[in-house]
């Protein structure tokens, strides 16, 4: 049995003064949330999302349960947002993206809302698994820096937002990337593919992807999670979950 290998990083980048991204690497769950630029308390927003979905880092039991579990997690995040706004109306404008994967065996469900992204590298071919929720048809690669201003779906205190939920099957050797737009907006997909395909160790993959964002000026926060499934199956991660970015800072949670 080959263990699942996961590595992650999150940083402020070279321009921002605070990290409004949050990330979670758990036993079965991987997630990146990006507090939206231009919205109040982006760091609180992304941390709130991660705190809301953490209780859903559980063994699904059957692949058929994955979609319901992660869908419930996103609904809980909406409820958590509404509760915070009731207590502190100054947070009414906060918002966050979310891209998350909940695994069981050879299957994962992806929950996605906003413009963070998930990718899969299989047999040297990189495929984007999520669609950016932006107005119009901006097709530049990488995306322009002002892309956050064009988001049309995200998590906030208003009811009714729902994520895209897609079930995927893994094959031996697959690598999966979840990242905030601090990577995908400034590093083209060809360069991302080259690093995922050409670097053996997942810790080095994460470091090299973050370095590419820094070489591009890192004008936004940069958050990257990479998971590798040598035998095509998710094996439960043991030990404490990794919590990165603003979610790791208790002071970010009012």
N, C-alpha and C positions, 0 to 999 in steps of 0.2 A: 504494500500500500504506500503510495506516494503522497506526502502531506501537501496540502494547499499552502502556497507561499504568497504572502501579502506584505506590501510595504506602502508607506504613506508619508506625506509631508504637507505642511501648510505654512505659508509665510506672508508677511505684509507686502512683499515686493519692494521696489525701489522708490516708489512715489508716495504711496498711501502711508498715513501715520498710524493706522490701526488695522487689524485684521478683521474684516467682516465676514470671512469664510469660517465655516465649521466643518469638521469631518469626524466620521465614526467608523472604526474597524472593530467589529465584534466577533461573536462566535459564528454567527450565520449571516450577519447583516453588514453591508458596506454602504456608506452614505456620504454625500457632499452637499452642503447647503451654502448658498451665497447670499448674504444680506445685500439687498439691492441698493446700488449707488443712487443717491438722490432721495432716498427714503430715510425717514427718521430711524435712528437706532438700528442700523443694519447689523451690527454685531449682536445685539439682543435678539434680532429676528432669526438669524441663522442658528444661534445657540438654542433658542426656543424650539426650533424644528428638531434639532438633534435630541434635545432632552425629551421631546414628545414621542419620538419614534424608538428610543432606546428600549423601552419595555417590550417591544415587538421583536427583539433579537432573540428568537426562540426557535426550537426545532419544529418545523411545520408538521412532521409526521407523514404527510403525503404531499406530492407536488401540487395536487389540486387545492391545497389549503393556502398556498403561497400568495395568490392574488388577493384573497379576502383579507389575509393578515396585513399585507402591506397597504392595501386600500384603507383598512381601519387605522393604520398608523398615520396616514396623511390626514384623515378626518380628525384624529386626535390633535394633530398639529394645528389645524384650523381652530379647534375648540380652545386650545391653549393660547393661541393668539388673541381670541376674543376675550378670554378671561383676563389677560394682561392689560388689554385696552380698557376694560371696565375699571380696573384698579388704577391705571395710569393713562388717562386720555391723551397724554402727550405722545404716546406710542402709536396713535391711530394710523399713521402713514407708513409704519414699518412693513417690509415685505421680504420674502426670501424665495429663492429657487430651491429645488430639491431634486437630486438624482440619486436613487438608492437601488441596491440589489439585495434581495433576500434569497438565500440559497437553501436547497435541500437536495442532496444527492447530485444527480446530473442536471438538475433544473434550477433556474433562477427566475424570479419575476422582477422586472425593472419598473419602478415607479418614477415618473419624470414629470416635472412641471417647471418651466422656465428655460434657461439657456446654459445651465451646466450640462455636461455631456457624459455619455457612456459609449465606449468603443470595444470592439472585439478584434483581436488579432488571431487569425486561424490560417495555418499553412502559409504564412507570410503575407496574407491579405488583410488589410485593415478595413473594418466596416463600422460605420457609425450606427449605434443602436437606438438613438434618440433623435427627436426632431426639435429644433429650437422653437419656442413659442414666441415668435416675434411678428410684428405687423409687416405686411408686404412680403416681398420675396428678395430679401437681401441674400445674395449668394456669394459674396466675397469670401475668400479663404486665404488668410484668416479674416475674421470679422472685424469691423471698425470698432474703435475704442468706445464709441458712444452707444454701442448696441443695447446697453441696459435701459436706455431711454425708450426703446421700441418694444419692450416686453409686453405681451398681452395676456399672459397667464402666469400666475405666481401664487404663493401662499401668503395670505394676509388675514386680517380679522373678519373679512366679509364672508358670508356663507356661499356655498355653491361652487367653489373652485374644486376641480377634480383633476387628478393626474392621469397621464397616459400609463396604462398598466399592460405590460407585455410579458409573456412567458417565453423563456428561451431554454434551449438544451445545449449542454456543453459537450465537447469532444476532447480527447487527450491532447495535451499541449496547448490548449487555448490560453490566451492571456486577455485580461479585461482591464480596461482603464476607465476610471471615473475622475472627472476633473471639473474644476470651475472654469469660467471663461477667462480667467487670468492666464491659463495656458492656451486654450483653444482659440481665443481671439487674436493671439499674437504669434502663435507657432503654427505653421501650415501642417496639414495632415500627412503630407509626404515625409516631413521631418519626424513627426510623431511615429509614423510607421517604422522608419529606419531605426529609431531608438528601441522600440518595442521588439522588433525583429532581430536586431543586431547585438543586443546586450543580454548576457546570460542571467545575471543576478538581478532579482527584482529590486533590491535596494539601490543598485547602480542605475537601473532603469529610471526609478523615481528621481534620483539625484540628477541624471542627465536631462530629463524632461524639465525639471525645475531650472536647470542651468540654461536651457534654451530660452525659457521665458525671461530669464535675467539678461541674456544676451540681446533679447528684443526690447530691453528697457524696463520690463516688469512694471508697467504702469498701474497694474491692478494686483490684488491679492492673488496668490498662486497656491492652489490646493490640488494634490494629485494622489490617487490611490491606484495601485496596480496589483492585480491578483493573477496568479498562475495556477492552473489545474493540470499537473503533469499526467494524471491518469483520467482526466475528464470528469472528475467527481469532486464535489466540495467535501472536505473533511473538517469537522468542527475545530475551530481555533480554541486553544485552551489558554488559560491565564486571563489577566485583566484586559478588557477592551482598550483600544487606543482612542483617545478623544483629543482632537486637535483644533487649533484655531480658537475662535472666541468661545466655543463651548467648553474649552479646557479652563477658561478663566471664570471662576465663580463670580467675580465682580461684574461680569457682563450680564448676569442674570438678576434683574431687579426683584 
